[in-house]
């Protein structure tokens, strides 16, 4: 039993490290490949809030890191290249674009991890173009992410066989508020909401946590990811600080609404997922996407008021 427990702990550690590293490698490599285009697009195609939202969503979908886009946005606001209203629109879109990673994780591609890693390394090592090399490393990161999911999945039988650990999951894995706190703190520590959503998908699909608790973890991830923008705004201008707080308060308010309406939200996610012919393995990824799309829909009409609220809340003399 002790040997099995040791295997489980090693699986959890290695699997989590692979997911976090894979997501980081993928997002940083994509960012390096597209950094100039990203800054140019964020500066040129964000005049109106809806366009800024669309631009933020598309660029983040290409880069797969809402944290990176938010940090760049804060920097552009700090330099005066973007107005706060434009930054808020980009943040709406960035939250939507980053959900593509969770969608990828929800597909059964873990068995293809080695092929994806091998292909990525071949491109990275033998390509003569720097942009293509970065794309190779991004593909390698994607494969490592899938390998991490595979390792975590392999540890599930050990959890179910160990009565003490299984009971622990059954006892505390059904409380969405506890799950929200765990998701928030974990994402703050590893600074990757995509990684924690991936772990949530594994736990839910294995039946170790309930659907509402999985939603709690996912919602907590959305708050935890805000720490990156807050850190990037330290010592910056008042406009940059407002942009960072725009991201944080946007996510916090959205999560509060979702938690209050958790059962209707859960029902909506299930209705959409099953209505388009998908199974329960897609629920968490769809919940992540639906939450961020709904948040943008709610905030878009009141963006002007939201910006005025931020200007009132974070003042020059502070």
DAWOBEL-V974324 format. One record per residue. N is the residue number from 1. RES is the residue in three letters. OMEGA is omega in radians with two decimals (none if undefined). Layout:
n=N res=RES omega=OMEGA
n=N res=RES omega=OMEGA
This chain:
n=1 res=UNK omega=3.12
n=2 res=UNK omega=3.11
n=3 res=UNK omega=3.11
n=4 res=UNK omega=3.12
n=5 res=UNK omega=3.12
n=6 res=UNK omega=3.10
n=7 res=UNK omega=3.14
n=8 res=UNK omega=-3.12
n=9 res=UNK omega=3.12
n=10 res=UNK omega=3.12
n=11 res=UNK omega=-3.13
n=12 res=UNK omega=-3.12
n=13 res=UNK omega=-3.10
n=14 res=UNK omega=3.14
n=15 res=UNK omega=3.14
n=16 res=UNK omega=3.12
n=17 res=UNK omega=3.13
n=18 res=UNK omega=3.13
n=19 res=UNK omega=-3.12
n=20 res=UNK omega=-3.13
n=21 res=UNK omega=3.14
n=22 res=UNK omega=3.12
n=23 res=UNK omega=-3.14
n=24 res=UNK omega=-3.14
n=25 res=UNK omega=3.14
n=26 res=UNK omega=-3.07
n=27 res=UNK omega=-3.14
n=28 res=UNK omega=3.12
n=29 res=UNK omega=3.09
n=30 res=UNK omega=3.12
n=31 res=UNK omega=3.12
n=32 res=UNK omega=-3.12
n=33 res=UNK omega=-3.00
n=34 res=UNK omega=-2.98
n=35 res=UNK omega=-3.12
n=36 res=UNK omega=3.12
n=37 res=UNK omega=-3.13
n=38 res=UNK omega=-3.11
n=39 res=UNK omega=3.13
n=40 res=UNK omega=3.14
n=41 res=UNK omega=-3.14
n=42 res=UNK omega=3.13
n=43 res=UNK omega=-3.01
n=44 res=UNK omega=-2.97
n=45 res=UNK omega=-3.10
n=46 res=UNK omega=-3.08
n=47 res=UNK omega=3.11
n=48 res=UNK omega=-3.07
n=49 res=UNK omega=3.11
n=50 res=UNK omega=3.12
n=51 res=UNK omega=3.10
n=52 res=UNK omega=3.11
n=53 res=UNK omega=3.12
n=54 res=UNK omega=3.13
n=55 res=UNK omega=3.11
n=56 res=UNK omega=-3.13
n=57 res=UNK omega=-3.10
n=58 res=UNK omega=-3.11
n=59 res=UNK omega=3.13
n=60 res=UNK omega=3.07
n=61 res=UNK omega=3.13
n=62 res=UNK omega=-3.08
n=63 res=UNK omega=-3.13
n=64 res=UNK omega=3.04
n=65 res=UNK omega=3.10
n=66 res=UNK omega=3.13
n=67 res=UNK omega=3.14
n=68 res=UNK omega=-3.14
n=69 res=UNK omega=3.14
n=70 res=UNK omega=3.12
n=71 res=UNK omega=3.10
n=72 res=UNK omega=3.13
n=73 res=UNK omega=3.10
n=74 res=UNK omega=3.12
n=75 res=UNK omega=3.13
n=76 res=UNK omega=3.06
n=77 res=UNK omega=-3.13
n=78 res=UNK omega=-3.13
n=79 res=UNK omega=3.13
n=80 res=UNK omega=-3.12
n=81 res=UNK omega=3.10
n=82 res=UNK omega=3.02
n=83 res=UNK omega=-3.11
n=84 res=UNK omega=3.14
n=85 res=UNK omega=3.10
n=86 res=UNK omega=-3.13
n=87 res=UNK omega=3.13
n=88 res=UNK omega=3.10
n=89 res=UNK omega=3.12
n=90 res=UNK omega=3.14
n=91 res=UNK omega=3.07
n=92 res=UNK omega=-3.08
n=93 res=UNK omega=-3.13
n=94 res=UNK omega=3.12
n=95 res=UNK omega=3.11
n=96 res=UNK omega=-3.08
n=97 res=UNK omega=-3.08
n=98 res=UNK omega=-3.12
n=99 res=UNK omega=3.11
n=100 res=UNK omega=3.12
n=101 res=UNK omega=3.11
n=102 res=UNK omega=3.10
n=103 res=UNK omega=3.10
n=104 res=UNK omega=-3.13
n=105 res=UNK omega=-3.07
n=106 res=UNK omega=3.07
n=107 res=UNK omega=-3.10
n=108 res=UNK omega=-3.11
n=109 res=UNK omega=-3.05
n=110 res=UNK omega=-3.13
n=111 res=UNK omega=3.13
n=112 res=UNK omega=-3.05
n=113 res=UNK omega=-3.08
n=114 res=UNK omega=3.13
n=115 res=UNK omega=-3.13
n=116 res=UNK omega=3.12
n=117 res=UNK omega=-3.13
n=118 res=UNK omega=3.12
n=119 res=UNK omega=3.13
n=120 res=UNK omega=3.14
n=121 res=UNK omega=3.09
n=122 res=UNK omega=3.13
n=123 res=UNK omega=-3.09
n=124 res=UNK omega=-3.05
n=125 res=UNK omega=-3.02
n=126 res=UNK omega=3.12
n=127 res=UNK omega=3.13
n=128 res=UNK omega=3.12
n=129 res=UNK omega=-3.07
n=130 res=UNK omega=-3.13
n=131 res=UNK omega=3.13
n=132 res=UNK omega=3.07
n=133 res=UNK omega=3.11
n=134 res=UNK omega=3.10
n=135 res=UNK omega=3.07
n=136 res=UNK omega=3.10
n=137 res=UNK omega=3.09
n=138 res=UNK omega=3.11
n=139 res=UNK omega=3.07
n=140 res=UNK omega=3.10
n=141 res=UNK omega=3.10
n=142 res=UNK omega=3.12
n=143 res=UNK omega=3.11
n=144 res=UNK omega=3.09
n=145 res=UNK omega=3.11
n=146 res=UNK omega=3.10
n=147 res=UNK omega=3.10
n=148 res=UNK omega=3.09
n=149 res=UNK omega=3.13
n=150 res=UNK omega=3.13
n=151 res=UNK omega=3.11
n=152 res=UNK omega=3.12
n=153 res=UNK omega=-3.13
n=154 res=UNK omega=3.13
n=155 res=UNK omega=-3.11
n=156 res=UNK omega=3.13
n=157 res=UNK omega=3.13
n=158 res=UNK omega=3.11
n=159 res=UNK omega=-3.11
n=160 res=UNK omega=3.13
n=161 res=UNK omega=3.13
n=162 res=UNK omega=-3.02
n=163 res=UNK omega=-3.09
n=164 res=UNK omega=-3.13
n=165 res=UNK omega=-3.13
n=166 res=UNK omega=3.11
n=167 res=UNK omega=3.11
n=168 res=UNK omega=3.10
n=169 res=UNK omega=-3.11
n=170 res=UNK omega=-3.12
n=171 res=UNK omega=-3.05
n=172 res=UNK omega=-3.13
n=173 res=UNK omega=-3.14
n=174 res=UNK omega=-3.10
n=175 res=UNK omega=-3.07
n=176 res=UNK omega=-3.14
n=177 res=UNK omega=3.06
n=178 res=UNK omega=3.13
n=179 res=UNK omega=3.13
n=180 res=UNK omega=-3.14
n=181 res=UNK omega=3.14
n=182 res=UNK omega=3.13
n=183 res=UNK omega=-3.13
n=184 res=UNK omega=-3.10
n=185 res=UNK omega=-3.13
n=186 res=UNK omega=-3.13
n=187 res=UNK omega=3.06
n=188 res=UNK omega=-3.08
n=189 res=UNK omega=-3.08
n=190 res=UNK omega=3.09
n=191 res=UNK omega=3.07
n=192 res=UNK omega=3.13
n=193 res=UNK omega=3.14
n=194 res=UNK omega=-3.13
n=195 res=UNK omega=-3.11
n=196 res=UNK omega=3.04
n=197 res=UNK omega=3.09
n=198 res=UNK omega=3.10
n=199 res=UNK omega=3.11
n=200 res=UNK omega=3.12
n=201 res=UNK omega=3.13
n=202 res=UNK omega=-3.10
n=203 res=UNK omega=-3.12
n=204 res=UNK omega=-3.12
n=205 res=UNK omega=3.10
n=206 res=UNK omega=3.14
n=207 res=UNK omega=-3.11
n=208 res=UNK omega=3.06
n=209 res=UNK omega=3.13
n=210 res=UNK omega=-3.09
n=211 res=UNK omega=-3.11
n=212 res=UNK omega=3.08
n=213 res=UNK omega=3.08
n=214 res=UNK omega=3.06
n=215 res=UNK omega=3.10
n=216 res=UNK omega=3.10
n=217 res=UNK omega=-3.11
n=218 res=UNK omega=3.11
n=219 res=UNK omega=3.09
n=220 res=UNK omega=3.10
n=221 res=UNK omega=-3.12
n=222 res=UNK omega=3.08
n=223 res=UNK omega=-3.09
n=224 res=UNK omega=-3.10
n=225 res=UNK omega=-3.12
n=226 res=UNK omega=-3.09
n=227 res=UNK omega=-3.12
n=228 res=UNK omega=3.12
n=229 res=UNK omega=3.13
n=230 res=UNK omega=3.13
n=231 res=UNK omega=-3.11
n=232 res=UNK omega=-3.10
n=233 res=UNK omega=3.14
n=234 res=UNK omega=3.14
n=235 res=UNK omega=-3.13
n=236 res=UNK omega=-3.13
n=237 res=UNK omega=3.14
n=238 res=UNK omega=3.12
n=239 res=UNK omega=3.12
n=240 res=UNK omega=3.11
n=241 res=UNK omega=3.09
n=242 res=UNK omega=3.12
n=243 res=UNK omega=3.12
n=244 res=UNK omega=3.13
n=245 res=UNK omega=3.06
n=246 res=UNK omega=3.11
n=247 res=UNK omega=-3.08
n=248 res=UNK omega=-3.09
n=249 res=UNK omega=3.09
n=250 res=UNK omega=-3.14
n=251 res=UNK omega=-3.12
n=252 res=UNK omega=3.14
n=253 res=UNK omega=3.11
n=254 res=UNK omega=3.14
n=255 res=UNK omega=3.12
n=256 res=UNK omega=3.12
n=257 res=UNK omega=-3.11
n=258 res=UNK omega=3.13
n=259 res=UNK omega=3.11
n=260 res=UNK omega=-3.12
n=261 res=UNK omega=-3.00
n=262 res=UNK omega=-3.11
n=263 res=UNK omega=3.06
n=264 res=UNK omega=3.12
n=265 res=UNK omega=3.11
n=266 res=UNK omega=3.13
n=267 res=UNK omega=3.12
n=268 res=UNK omega=-3.14
n=269 res=UNK omega=3.13
n=270 res=UNK omega=-3.14
n=271 res=UNK omega=3.14
n=272 res=UNK omega=-3.08
n=273 res=UNK omega=-3.11
n=274 res=UNK omega=-3.14
n=275 res=UNK omega=3.13
n=276 res=UNK omega=3.02
n=277 res=UNK omega=3.11
n=278 res=UNK omega=3.14
n=279 res=UNK omega=-3.02
n=280 res=UNK omega=-3.14
n=281 res=UNK omega=-3.13
n=282 res=UNK omega=-3.03
n=283 res=UNK omega=-3.04
n=284 res=UNK omega=3.10
n=285 res=UNK omega=3.12
n=286 res=UNK omega=3.10
n=287 res=UNK omega=3.13
n=288 res=UNK omega=-3.14
n=289 res=UNK omega=-3.10
n=290 res=UNK omega=3.12
n=291 res=UNK omega=-3.07
n=292 res=UNK omega=3.06
n=293 res=UNK omega=3.12
n=294 res=UNK omega=3.12
n=295 res=UNK omega=3.13
n=296 res=UNK omega=3.13
n=297 res=UNK omega=-3.14
n=298 res=UNK omega=-3.02
n=299 res=UNK omega=-3.07
n=300 res=UNK omega=-3.12
n=301 res=UNK omega=-3.08
n=302 res=UNK omega=-3.09
n=303 res=UNK omega=3.13
n=304 res=UNK omega=3.12
n=305 res=UNK omega=-3.14
n=306 res=UNK omega=3.12
n=307 res=UNK omega=3.09
n=308 res=UNK omega=3.10
n=309 res=UNK omega=3.13
n=310 res=UNK omega=3.12
n=311 res=UNK omega=3.09
n=312 res=UNK omega=-3.06
n=313 res=UNK omega=-3.13
n=314 res=UNK omega=-2.99
n=315 res=UNK omega=-3.08
n=316 res=UNK omega=-3.05
n=317 res=UNK omega=3.10
n=318 res=UNK omega=none
